[in-house]
Amino acid sequence: MGVVLPRGQLLERVRADRAAGCSIAFANGCFDLLHVGHVRYLQAAAREADRLVVAINGDRSVADLKGSGRPILSAADRAEIVSAIRGVHYVTIFDEPNVTPLLLALEPDVHCKGTDYTVDTVPERDTVISYGGRIAIVGDSKDHSTGDLVSRIRQ
């Protein structure tokens, strides 16, 4: 089972893992109402390196991205749930509008994005390339969404 850490402790753990020869993968998202697409994405990301760091959007960020009534679950709850997924080592919550500051602090070996992106359309592509990282497109096709799940529940 993974562990939820504030940024400072996460940086310390990643430094120690690197010193021990471990490679680091990074994935991010809102993860509001976890569904099979999330699990497949995270498990595929975990196969890209020895350790997987997952960054979860803070509550205000999710509301800005997804609209009224979101998130459904608090950031703390979402982080705890994600930390229980096999292959996830570390989870942190970020409140910035994007993950660029966290990527620059961690410099993961591989930045994993879902199949709704291509290597060329990843928003953080230039950041990852700037420090010598690589991008991996992982998970299954985007046939799942929390928005669709919420709509089905409401029906």
C-alpha positions as CSV (number, residue, x, y, z in Angstrom):
1,M,0.0,0.0,0.0
2,G,1.2,3.5,-0.8
3,V,1.6,6.4,1.5
4,V,0.1,9.9,1.3
5,L,2.8,12.5,1.9
6,P,3.2,16.3,1.9
7,R,5.5,17.6,-0.8
8,G,8.6,18.0,1.5
9,Q,8.4,14.4,2.7
10,L,7.7,13.2,-0.8
11,L,10.9,14.9,-2.1
12,E,12.9,13.2,0.7
13,R,11.5,9.8,-0.1
14,V,12.2,10.2,-3.8
15,R,15.8,11.3,-3.2
16,A,16.3,8.2,-1.0
17,D,14.8,6.0,-3.7
18,R,17.0,7.5,-6.4
19,A,20.1,7.0,-4.1
20,A,19.1,3.3,-3.9
21,G,19.0,3.1,-7.7
22,C,15.2,3.2,-8.2
23,S,13.6,4.9,-11.2
24,I,10.6,7.2,-10.6
25,A,7.3,7.4,-12.6
26,F,4.8,10.2,-12.1
27,A,1.0,10.3,-12.8
28,N,-1.6,12.9,-12.0
29,G,-5.3,13.6,-12.0
30,C,-8.4,14.4,-10.1
31,F,-9.4,10.8,-9.3
32,D,-12.9,11.9,-8.2
33,L,-15.0,8.7,-7.9
34,L,-12.4,6.1,-8.7
35,H,-13.4,3.9,-11.7
36,V,-11.8,1.1,-13.7
37,G,-10.1,3.6,-16.1
38,H,-8.3,5.2,-13.2
39,V,-7.1,1.8,-11.9
40,R,-5.9,0.7,-15.4
41,Y,-4.1,4.0,-15.9
42,L,-2.3,3.8,-12.5
43,Q,-1.3,0.2,-12.8
44,A,0.1,0.8,-16.3
45,A,2.0,3.9,-15.0
46,A,3.4,1.7,-12.2
47,R,4.9,-0.6,-14.8
48,E,7.0,2.3,-16.2
49,A,9.4,2.5,-13.2
50,D,10.4,1.1,-9.8
51,R,8.3,3.7,-7.9
52,L,5.1,5.5,-8.8
53,V,4.3,8.9,-7.5
54,V,0.7,10.1,-8.0
55,A,-0.2,13.7,-7.7
56,I,-3.9,14.5,-7.0
57,N,-5.5,17.8,-7.7
58,G,-6.6,19.7,-4.6
59,D,-10.3,20.4,-4.1
60,R,-10.3,24.0,-5.4
61,S,-8.4,22.8,-8.6
62,V,-11.0,20.1,-9.2
63,A,-13.9,22.6,-8.8
64,D,-12.2,24.9,-11.3
65,L,-11.6,22.1,-13.8
66,K,-14.8,20.1,-13.4
67,G,-17.4,22.7,-12.3
68,S,-20.1,23.0,-9.7
69,G,-20.6,20.1,-7.4
70,R,-17.1,18.7,-7.8
71,P,-15.1,17.2,-6.3
72,I,-17.5,14.6,-4.9
73,L,-14.8,13.3,-2.5
74,S,-12.3,15.4,-0.6
75,A,-8.7,15.5,-1.7
76,A,-7.7,13.7,1.5
77,D,-10.2,10.9,0.7
78,R,-9.2,10.7,-2.9
79,A,-5.5,10.5,-1.9
80,E,-6.2,7.7,0.6
81,I,-8.2,5.6,-2.0
82,V,-5.5,6.1,-4.7
83,S,-2.8,5.1,-2.2
84,A,-4.5,1.7,-1.8
85,I,-4.1,0.8,-5.5
86,R,-1.4,-1.9,-6.2
87,G,1.7,-0.3,-7.7
88,V,1.2,3.2,-6.2
89,H,4.0,4.1,-3.8
90,Y,3.5,7.7,-3.0
91,V,0.5,10.1,-3.3
92,T,0.6,13.8,-2.8
93,I,-2.0,16.6,-3.2
94,F,-1.1,19.7,-5.3
95,D,-3.0,23.0,-5.2
96,E,-1.3,24.7,-8.2
97,P,-3.2,25.1,-11.4
98,N,-0.9,22.4,-13.0
99,V,1.7,19.9,-12.1
100,T,4.7,21.8,-13.6
101,P,6.1,22.9,-10.3
102,L,5.9,19.4,-8.9
103,L,7.5,17.9,-12.0
104,L,10.4,20.4,-11.7
105,A,10.9,19.6,-8.0
106,L,10.8,15.8,-8.5
107,E,12.1,15.4,-12.0
108,P,10.6,11.9,-12.5
109,D,12.2,9.6,-15.0
110,V,8.9,9.2,-16.8
111,H,5.7,11.3,-16.8
112,C,2.7,9.1,-17.5
113,K,-0.4,10.5,-19.1
114,G,-3.6,8.8,-20.2
115,T,-4.6,7.8,-23.7
116,D,-6.5,11.0,-24.3
117,Y,-3.1,12.5,-25.0
118,T,-0.3,11.8,-27.4
119,V,3.4,12.4,-26.6
120,D,3.2,15.6,-28.5
121,T,0.0,16.9,-26.8
122,V,1.0,16.4,-23.2
123,P,0.8,19.9,-21.6
124,E,3.9,19.3,-19.6
125,R,5.9,17.9,-22.5
126,D,8.5,20.8,-22.7
127,T,9.0,20.7,-18.9
128,V,9.7,16.9,-18.9
129,I,12.0,17.2,-21.9
130,S,13.9,20.1,-20.2
131,Y,15.2,17.9,-17.4
132,G,15.8,14.8,-19.5
133,G,12.6,12.8,-18.6
134,R,10.5,10.9,-21.0
135,I,6.7,10.7,-21.5
136,A,4.7,7.5,-21.6
137,I,1.1,7.2,-22.7
138,V,-0.5,4.5,-20.6
139,G,-3.8,2.9,-19.6
140,D,-6.8,1.9,-21.7
141,S,-8.9,3.9,-24.1
142,K,-10.8,6.8,-22.5
143,D,-14.2,4.9,-22.4
144,H,-14.6,5.8,-18.7
145,S,-15.2,9.1,-17.0
146,T,-16.3,10.3,-13.6
147,G,-18.8,12.6,-15.3
148,D,-20.5,9.7,-17.0
149,L,-20.5,7.8,-13.8
150,V,-22.2,10.7,-12.0
151,S,-24.8,11.0,-14.7
152,R,-25.6,7.3,-14.5
153,I,-26.0,7.5,-10.7
154,R,-28.3,10.4,-11.0
155,Q,-30.5,8.5,-13.5
